[in-house]
Amino acid sequence: MNTSVNTVPFRETELMPIDLEVERRPDGTVILSTKIPLADYVPNMAQVLATQAKALGDRPYLARRENGGDWKMHSFADIKQQSDAVAQWLLNQNIAKERALLIISGNSAAHAAMTYGGWAAGVPVAPISPNYAAMGGDFGRLRHVVKLTRPAVVFAEDAAACKSALESIDWGDAVIVTRNPEATSKSAVAYEEILKTPVTEKVAASIAAVDPDAPAAYMLTSGSTGLPKAVVLTQRMLTSNVAQCYQTVGKAAGWHERLVDWLPWSHAAGGFGLRATLVYGGTLYIDDGRPIPGLFDETIRNLREIPVSYWGTVPLSYAMLADALERDDVLRETFFKEMRLLLYGGAGLPQHLYDRIQASAVKTIGRRVMMTSGYGSTEGTSSFMVIHFETEKIGIGLPAPGARVKLVPYDDRYEVRVSGPMVTPGYLQHHNKDVFDDEGFYKTGDLARFHDRDDPTQGLMFAGRLAEQFKISSGAWVYSGHLRELLLKALSPMCLDLVVCGDNLPEVAILAWPNPTGLRTAMGAAADAPIAPLLASREFKEQVAERIRAHNAAHNAMTTRITRCLFLTEPPSSNAHEISDKGTITRRIVIERRAADVARLYAAQPDPEVIVP
C-alpha cells in the first residue's frame, strides 16, 4: 500500500477484542480458539421469524426491484404470513422425514417464504442455483441432486426459465410448485394458491417442536472435484453461526440497518445475509447484479442509490468495484458515506485491490475502511474465522466464538481443520469416513500460514487448497492458488481473472480473461473501445509479455515460471459451472471445458493469439 495512505487511520468501528487461546502440541499441531464464549442464540429460525414479525411488524425485511424498476418492500409480517401458509400447506402433505423441499430460484420474497415455511414444517430445504435447470443437455447435475435429496416438493419459482428441466426429468411423486404453472406442461400447483391455505394452530405447534439438531437444509458443494455433495445443515448450525459472526464484527456491519447483497441463497455466504438481517432486524436489498462484466452494472446502480455500513462480496467483485470507484464520484460518495466494514471471501483479496479500495476511501472520507475476511465453508455453515482487528494484511483472521481451529503441519504451511456448533454432522447419503479426523475436527482441505509464527494474534493467511495443487510432468507440485494471486497482481488492471494450467505437462501456462475497463485504461483507449482489437494488438501482447517476464524474474522456479498466456474472449460461463454462484472460478471445469484452448497454449507452434514471454 502507498505509505501516505497506510498512515491514515481507520474509520472508527466496533469490533470484538482479541483474547486468543493457543495450544501447541509436540507434533507441531496448533489449536486456536478465543477465550470469549459464544453468546446465547435461539436454535430455531422459524421461531426467530415469529418473534421478529411480532416485534417489528411492518418494518421492511426484504426489498427487490420490480421488473428492474422501483423497490418492492416485504415486511417481517409479510414474510411470516406467507411462510405460515407455506408451512400449513406442507404439513397438509404429510411429507416423510427423509424427503426434502427442493428450491430452484433466485433470491426473492417467495424463495424466503418457502425456506422459512419448510423450516416451520420440519421439512429440510435444498436451495440450488437456477443454473442447474438452465444448462440444457441431460441435466446430469440436476438429476444427481434430485436423486440425492429425494424431494417431495419442488419450488421452481419461474417455470418458464426451468421449462426444459421440469419436462425432461422424472420427478417421481414430487409436487411441483411455481408462480406460473401455465408455462409448463407438467402438473403444477400455483404458489399464489398455496398462500391462500388457511393456517391452523398446527403451524405454531410444529415450530415449537423443531429439533435443532435435525437436518434443516441441504447445501450443495461447488462440485469442483466431481458431482456436488449435499452438506447437512441443522438449525443449531444456522443460528450459532449468525451469533458467532455478530460477536466478531456484527455491530460494525450493521445487520440491523441495511444490506445490499447479490450472493445467492443457494450458497452458504448468501444464505447468511438472509438469516443475519432476520435475526438483527435489518432490511436486505436483493441485488440482481453479478460480478460479471455488464451484469455488475446493476450492482453499481444499487450501491449508488443505497448507502450501507457493510458490503460483503468475493474478490472478483472488488476488481470491478475498484474501477467503478475510481471513475464515478457519485458512487464513491454514496458507497463510503456510512461504510464501516468491507468483507472479502476467505480465498484472499489480492493486495493491489485492497490498496486501490483504500485509496478511494481516503480520497472520499479521509479515513481507511476496515476490510475483513469471512473464512469458512459450506460444511462450517459460513464464516467461522474473521479478521476482527485493524490490519493492513490480507488474511483469514482468527476463530470466532465457539470455533476451535486445528492447524496440522503440512510442509511450511498448515492444513486447516475446525470443530464447533456450526460444523456439519456430515454429507447426505455419504459414508463421511474421511470427512473428520480422529478428534472430530472437520478437514477443510484448505491450507494456511501465520502472518507471524511468533505472534499468532496477527492472524492467518490463506495458503492454497489441497485440491488446487497439481503436478507438472517433472513431478513437482504447483500451488495454483498462490500463483494465481501473484499473476493477478502482475497483470493488473488488464486481467479480471485467470486459471493456472499445466497438469501433467512440462510447463506452467495461463488462460486469462480481460478486465474491459482496466484494459482500456492500460492501453490508453476510449471508454467504449471494442475489446477484441485491443487484445489482438501488438502493444497489448508486448505489455503482457513484459509483465510476465518481470514475474518470472522474481519467481523463476519451474513451478512458478509462466511460459505462455492466452486471453479468452468468451467470459467464464455460470451455466457451465465455470464460475460458481459466489463468483469464483472453478479451475477444473474451466480446463476441461476449454481443452481446445489449453491445447493451443501447449502447441509446438503456438498460434498468434498465444503470448510467449
C-alpha positions, 0 to 999 in steps of 0.5 A: 500500500502507498505509505501516505495512505497506510498512515491514515487511520481507520474509520472508527468501528466496533469490533470484538477484542482479541483474547486468543487461546493457543495450544501447541502440541509436540507434533507441531499441531496448533489449536486456536480458539478465543477465550470469549464464549459464544453468546446465547442464540435461539436454535430455531429460525422459524421461531426467530421469524415469529418473534421478529414479525411480532416485534417489528411488524411492518418494518421492511425485511426484504426489498427487490426491484420490480421488473428492474424498476422501483423497490418492492418492500416485504415486511417481517409480517409479510414474510411470516404470513406467507411462510405460515401458509407455506408451512400449513400447506406442507404439513397438509402433505404429510411429507416423510422425514427423509424427503426434502423441499427442493428450491430452484430460484433466485433470491426473492420474497417467495424463495424466503417464504418457502425456506422459512415455511419448510423450516416451520414444517420440519421439512429440510430445504435444498436451495440450488442455483437456477443454473442447474435447470438452465444448462440444457443437455441431460441435466446430469447435475440436476438429476444427481441432486434430485436423486440425492435429496429425494424431494417431495416438493419442488419450488421452481419459482419461474417455470418458464426459465426451468421449462426444459428441466421440469419436462425432461426429468422424472420427478417421481411423486414430487409436487411441483410448485411455481408462480406460473404453472401455465408455462409448463406442461407438467402438473403444477400447483400455483404458489399464489394458491398455496398462500391462500391455505388457511393456517391452523394452530398446527403451524405454531405447534410444529415450530415449537417442536423443531429439533435443532439438531435435525437436518434443516437444509441441504447445501450443495458443494461447488462440485469442483472435484466431481458431482456436488455433495449435499452438506447437512445443515441443522438449525443449531448450525444456522443460528450459532453461526449468525451469533458467532459472526455478530460477536466478531464484527456484527455491530460494525456491519450493521445487520440491523440497518441495511444490506445490499447483497447479490450472493445467492441463497443457494450458497452458504455466504448468501444464505447468511445475509438472509438469516443475519438481517432476520435475526438483527432486524435489518432490511436486505436489498436483493441485488440482481447484479453479478460480478460479471462484466455488464451484469455488475452494472446493476450492482453499481446502480444499487450501491449508488442509490443505497448507502450501507455500513457493510458490503460483503462480496468475493474478490472478483467483485472488488476488481470491478468495484475498484474501477467503478470507484475510481471513475464515478464520484457519485458512487464513491460518495454514496458507497463510503458515506456510512461504510464501516466494514468491507468483507472479502471471501476467505480465498484472499483479496489480492493486495493491489485491490485492497490498496486501490479500495483504500485509496478511494476511501481516503480520497472520499472520507479521509479515513481507511475502511476496515476490510475483513475476511469471512473464512469458512465453508459450506460444511462450517455453515459460513464464516467461522474465522474473521479478521476482527482487528485493524490490519493492513494484511490480507488474511483469514483472521482468527476463530470466532466464538465457539470455533476451535481451529486445528492447524496440522503441519503440512510442509511450511504451511498448515492444513486447516481443520475446525470443530464447533456448533456450526460444523456439519454432522456430515454429507447426505447419503455419504459414508463421511469416513474421511470427512473428520479426523480422529478428534472430530475436527472437520478437514477443510482441505484448505491450507494456511500460514501465520502472518507471524509464527511468533505472534499468532494474534496477527492472524492467518493467511490463506495458503492454497487448497489441497485440491488446487495443487497439481503436478507438472510432468517433472513431478513437482507440485504447483500451488495454483492458488498462490500463483494465481494471486501473484499473476493477478497482481502482475497483470493488473488492471488488464486481467479480471481473472485467470486459471493456472494450467499445466497438469501433467505437462512440462510447463506452467501456462495461463488462460486469462480473461480481460478486465474491459475497463482496466484494459482500456485504461492500460492501453490508453483507449476510449471508454467504449473501445471494442475489446477484441482489437485491443487484445489482438494488438501488438502493444497489448501482447508486448505489455503482457509479455513484459509483465510476465517476464518481470514475474518470472524474474522474481519467481523463476522456479519451474513451478512458478515460471509462466511460459505462455498466456492466452486471453479468452474472449468468451467470459467464464460461463455460470451455466457451465459451472465455470464460475460458481454462484459466489463468483469464483472460478472453478479451475477444473471445469474451466480446463476441461471445458476449454481443452481446445484452448489449453491445447493451443497454449501447449502447441509446438507452434503456438498460434498468434493469439498465444503470448510467449514471454 
